């Protein structure tokens, strides 16, 4: 019994380690918000990715003031995906539809601003945003099977990221090739213009010298 349990535990541990190494989808950020001005956090995300974030004011760092904040999250094309005002805590969750940098901006919007405040932002992306406890209870899985499910999700996420990067590389290569082609044609056109101008100048000088009977 003990001999069969040890490999399973070893496999579960290895799966957990690989999951942590291969799936960097969670990020906790501590922001110091000034009395006036805005602090923003951006993240480059590909389409069809789940994003979940919790934010809360940390009054312990500024105990003399209790301001509220406003938050606005925008997509790469400027579309608002979340907006909240007069908040001390909050959460936003959405599935991305556009590829690029998603921007979350925070600022103090209350009359009581004090010397500023601190805000904690727990930003989760992709498989890190999944509620694995709920999934385990719903599908009645645990232990090694649950860790393997997490590892499978991590590998699938990495595969999608690689495909996305490959597509971006191909797009950038196409743009680079088009740019190089345009530069080459512009160089040829510039050379042609220089040759035409030189011929016209030579023709004009010949006419001028003939009129002066110098040649």
ChimeraX attribute file (.defattr): number of C-alpha atoms within 10 A of each C-alpha:
attribute: neighborCount
match mode: 1-to-1
recipient: residues
	/A:1	5
	/A:2	6
	/A:3	7
	/A:4	8
	/A:5	9
	/A:6	11
	/A:7	11
	/A:8	14
	/A:9	13
	/A:10	12
	/A:11	14
	/A:12	19
	/A:13	14
	/A:14	15
	/A:15	20
	/A:16	17
	/A:17	13
	/A:18	16
	/A:19	20
	/A:20	15
	/A:21	10
	/A:22	13
	/A:23	19
	/A:24	15
	/A:25	16
	/A:26	16
	/A:27	12
	/A:28	13
	/A:29	12
	/A:30	14
	/A:31	17
	/A:32	18
	/A:33	21
	/A:34	16
	/A:35	18
	/A:36	12
	/A:37	9
	/A:38	14
	/A:39	15
	/A:40	14
	/A:41	15
	/A:42	15
	/A:43	13
	/A:44	10
	/A:45	21
	/A:46	19
	/A:47	12
	/A:48	13
	/A:49	18
	/A:50	19
	/A:51	21
	/A:52	19
	/A:53	18
	/A:54	15
	/A:55	21
	/A:56	18
	/A:57	24
	/A:58	18
	/A:59	15
	/A:60	11
	/A:61	13
	/A:62	15
	/A:63	10
	/A:64	10
	/A:65	15
	/A:66	17
	/A:67	22
	/A:68	20
	/A:69	21
	/A:70	17
	/A:71	22
	/A:72	17
	/A:73	20
	/A:74	17
	/A:75	20
	/A:76	17
	/A:77	11
	/A:78	10
	/A:79	11
	/A:80	14
	/A:81	17
	/A:82	15
	/A:83	13
	/A:84	15
	/A:85	16
	/A:86	13
	/A:87	17
	/A:88	16
	/A:89	16
	/A:90	14
	/A:91	14
	/A:92	17
	/A:93	16
	/A:94	13
	/A:95	14
	/A:96	17
	/A:97	14
	/A:98	16
	/A:99	16
	/A:100	16
	/A:101	16
	/A:102	22
	/A:103	18
	/A:104	20
	/A:105	15
	/A:106	22
	/A:107	23
	/A:108	25
	/A:109	17
	/A:110	16
	/A:111	9
	/A:112	13
	/A:113	18
	/A:114	16
	/A:115	13
	/A:116	18
	/A:117	25
	/A:118	17
	/A:119	21
	/A:120	16
	/A:121	21
	/A:122	16
	/A:123	22
	/A:124	20
	/A:125	21
	/A:126	21
	/A:127	22
	/A:128	21
	/A:129	17
	/A:130	15
	/A:131	9
	/A:132	15
	/A:133	11
	/A:134	10
	/A:135	13
	/A:136	15
	/A:137	10
	/A:138	9
	/A:139	9
	/A:140	10
	/A:141	14
	/A:142	14
	/A:143	11
	/A:144	17
	/A:145	14
	/A:146	20
	/A:147	22
	/A:148	18
	/A:149	16
	/A:150	22
	/A:151	23
	/A:152	14
	/A:153	17
	/A:154	23
	/A:155	16
	/A:156	13
	/A:157	18
	/A:158	15
	/A:159	12
	/A:160	13
	/A:161	14
	/A:162	12
	/A:163	12
	/A:164	15
	/A:165	13
	/A:166	12
	/A:167	12
	/A:168	12
	/A:169	12
	/A:170	12
	/A:171	12
	/A:172	12
	/A:173	12
	/A:174	12
	/A:175	12
	/A:176	12
	/A:177	12
	/A:178	12
	/A:179	12
	/A:180	12
	/A:181	12
	/A:182	12
	/A:183	12
	/A:184	12
	/A:185	12
	/A:186	12
	/A:187	12
	/A:188	12
	/A:189	12
	/A:190	12
	/A:191	12
	/A:192	12
	/A:193	12
	/A:194	12
	/A:195	12
	/A:196	12
	/A:197	12
	/A:198	12
	/A:199	12
	/A:200	12
	/A:201	12
	/A:202	12
	/A:203	11
	/A:204	12
	/A:205	12
	/A:206	14
	/A:207	13
	/A:208	13
	/A:209	11
	/A:210	11
	/A:211	10
	/A:212	9
	/A:213	8
	/A:214	8
	/A:215	9
